[in-house]
């Protein structure tokens, strides 16, 4: 396996561009792999690392780790208090409004209902000559998503809730759309990418902004959907 792409590193924190399909750490809900970002990065750097937050297995992009217990504790506090600005790029079905805030509570794995807020803005839209269902064309939007809270599968569930599901999302997305993408373009990845993370450095108190480039497959999808 190729080394993880390191986006930022100092004596206290390190950030990688997590590939699609890679788990952050061991999980009871995913027992079909023994490869994890935590172990890969630890072995690559030759030292212990602490995940400061998590990304879905199917989501690519900026993933932040602490390198000391002190930095980890301070970063965890920032994430818990929603003081970290997380920006995602996503390709969704249909034409989304210019801007919208989704305030819709979600139920977590243990059955507890939690407040959940996601804002997004539309960056680009396209209508391509590909029939879908009863329509002669297909419509798609590229959006920037800014979650205020960090609930499990929050962005995926919220976009499905407003009937603009993420392309390639299973199980929250549209099965018919996912089938179309697989058969027509051989595209089976979820189009959700954590492109930017902004936080206050836990030790220096300086602002840090980390950006992660899109994967080749995300760029290819933007191209054939005429969204680039």
C-alpha positions in Angstrom: 0.0 0.0 0.0 1.2 3.5 -0.8 2.3 5.8 2.1 -0.4 8.1 3.4 -0.3 11.6 2.0 0.8 13.9 4.8 -0.7 17.4 4.4 0.7 19.1 7.6 3.1 18.0 10.3 4.8 19.6 13.3 5.9 18.3 16.7 2.3 18.2 18.0 -0.1 17.5 15.2 -0.2 15.7 11.8 -2.9 15.7 9.1 -3.3 13.3 6.2 -5.5 13.2 3.1 -7.5 10.0 4.0 -8.3 7.9 0.9 -11.8 6.7 0.2 -12.5 3.3 1.8 -10.0 3.6 4.6 -11.3 3.2 8.2 -9.9 5.6 10.8 -9.6 2.9 13.4 -11.0 -0.4 14.4 -14.8 -0.5 14.5 -17.4 -3.1 15.5 -19.5 -2.2 12.5 -16.7 -2.9 10.0 -15.1 -6.3 10.5 -14.0 -7.0 6.9 -10.7 -5.2 7.1 -7.5 -5.1 9.2 -6.1 -1.9 7.6 -6.7 1.4 9.4 -5.5 4.9 9.1 -4.4 5.0 12.7 -2.0 2.0 12.4 -0.8 3.0 8.9 0.2 6.5 10.1 1.7 5.2 13.3 3.9 2.7 11.4 4.7 5.3 8.7 5.9 7.9 11.3 7.3 5.4 13.8 5.4 6.9 16.8 2.1 6.9 18.5 -0.7 9.0 17.0 -4.1 10.0 18.4 -7.1 10.6 16.1 -8.5 14.0 16.9 -11.8 13.3 15.1 -13.2 10.8 12.6 -14.3 10.6 9.0 -16.6 8.0 7.5 -14.9 5.1 5.8 -16.4 6.3 2.5 -15.4 9.9 3.0 -12.0 11.1 1.8 -10.0 14.2 2.9 -8.4 16.0 5.8 -8.0 13.8 8.8 -6.2 15.3 11.9 -4.2 13.4 14.5 -2.4 14.6 17.6 1.1 13.4 18.4 1.0 14.0 22.2 -1.6 13.3 24.9 -1.7 17.1 25.7 -2.3 18.1 22.1 -4.9 15.4 21.8 -6.9 16.6 24.8 -6.9 20.2 23.6 -8.0 19.2 20.1 -10.7 16.9 21.3 -12.1 19.9 23.3 -12.1 22.1 20.2 -14.0 19.5 18.2 -16.5 18.8 21.1 -17.2 22.6 21.4 -17.7 22.9 17.6 -14.9 25.4 17.3 -13.3 23.6 14.3 -14.4 24.8 10.9 -14.9 21.7 8.7 -15.6 22.2 4.9 -16.7 19.4 2.6 -17.2 19.2 -1.2 -20.0 16.9 -2.4 -21.8 16.0 -5.7 -25.5 15.6 -5.2 -28.6 14.7 -7.2 -30.7 17.6 -8.5 -30.4 21.4 -8.4 -29.9 22.5 -4.8 -30.9 26.0 -3.6 -28.2 28.6 -3.6 -27.8 28.3 0.2 -29.6 26.4 2.9 -29.2 25.4 6.6 -30.6 22.0 7.5 -31.6 21.9 11.2 -32.9 18.3 11.6 -32.3 16.1 14.7 -30.7 12.7 14.1 -30.9 9.5 16.1 -27.5 7.9 16.9 -26.4 4.3 17.1 -27.7 3.9 20.6 -31.1 5.4 19.9 -30.5 8.8 21.3 -31.9 11.8 19.4 -29.3 14.7 19.0 -29.5 18.1 17.5 -27.8 18.3 14.1 -27.2 21.4 11.9 -25.6 21.5 8.4 -25.3 24.5 6.1 -24.3 24.3 2.5 -23.9 26.6 -0.5 -24.1 25.6 -4.2 -20.9 26.1 -6.2 -22.0 24.8 -9.6 -24.9 23.0 -11.3 -25.1 20.9 -14.5 -27.9 19.4 -16.6 -26.5 16.6 -18.9 -28.1 14.7 -21.8 -28.5 11.5 -19.9 -32.1 10.2 -19.4 -33.1 9.3 -15.9 -36.5 7.8 -15.0 -39.2 9.9 -16.7 -36.9 12.8 -17.3 -34.9 13.3 -20.6 -31.9 14.8 -18.7 -30.1 14.5 -15.4 -29.3 17.3 -13.0 -26.5 17.5 -10.5 -25.0 20.1 -8.1 -21.5 20.6 -6.6 -21.9 22.0 -3.1 -19.7 23.1 -0.2 -21.0 21.7 3.1 -20.3 23.2 6.5 -21.6 21.0 9.4 -22.0 22.8 12.7 -22.4 19.6 14.7 -20.6 16.3 14.1 -23.2 13.5 14.3 -22.8 10.0 12.8 -23.4 10.2 9.0 -24.8 13.7 9.5 -24.0 15.2 6.1 -25.2 12.0 4.3 -28.5 11.8 6.3 -29.2 15.6 6.0 -28.7 15.7 2.2 -30.9 12.6 1.8 -33.5 14.3 4.0 -33.8 17.3 1.6 -34.0 14.9 -1.4 -30.6 15.8 -2.7 -28.7 12.6 -1.8 -24.9 12.3 -2.3 -23.9 10.4 -5.4 -22.5 7.0 -4.6 -23.9 7.0 -1.0 -25.1 3.7 0.2 -27.4 3.2 2.1 -28.6 6.9 2.4 -28.4 7.7 -1.3 -30.5 6.9 -4.3 -30.1 3.3 -5.5 -31.3 4.1 -9.0 -28.7 6.9 -9.3 -26.0 4.8 -7.9 -26.9 2.0 -10.4 -26.7 4.6 -13.3 -23.3 5.8 -12.2 -22.0 2.2 -11.9 -23.3 1.1 -15.3 -22.7 4.2 -17.4 -19.4 5.6 -15.9 -18.1 2.7 -13.8 -18.2 5.1 -10.8 -18.9 3.5 -7.4 -17.4 5.9 -4.9 -19.3 8.2 -2.6 -18.8 11.8 -3.7 -18.0 13.4 -0.3 -14.6 14.9 0.4 -13.4 16.8 3.5 -11.5 19.5 1.6 -10.6 21.9 4.5 -10.1 22.0 8.2 -9.5 25.2 10.2 -8.6 25.1 13.9 -6.5 26.8 16.6 -3.2 25.0 17.1 -3.4 23.3 20.5 0.1 24.4 21.6 1.0 27.6 19.7 -2.6 29.1 19.7 -2.0 30.1 16.0 -4.8 29.5 13.4 -4.1 26.6 11.1 -5.8 25.9 7.8 -5.3 22.5 6.1 -6.6 21.7 2.6 -6.8 18.4 0.8 -6.8 17.9 -2.9 -9.7 15.9 -4.5 -9.1 12.3 -5.5 -8.6 11.3 -9.2 -12.0 9.7 -9.2 -13.8 12.7 -7.7 -12.1 14.9 -10.4 -13.2 12.4 -13.1 -16.8 12.6 -11.9 -16.7 16.4 -11.9 -15.5 16.1 -15.5 -18.1 13.8 -17.0 -20.9 15.6 -15.1 -19.6 18.9 -16.5 -19.2 20.4 -13.0 -15.5 21.3 -13.2 
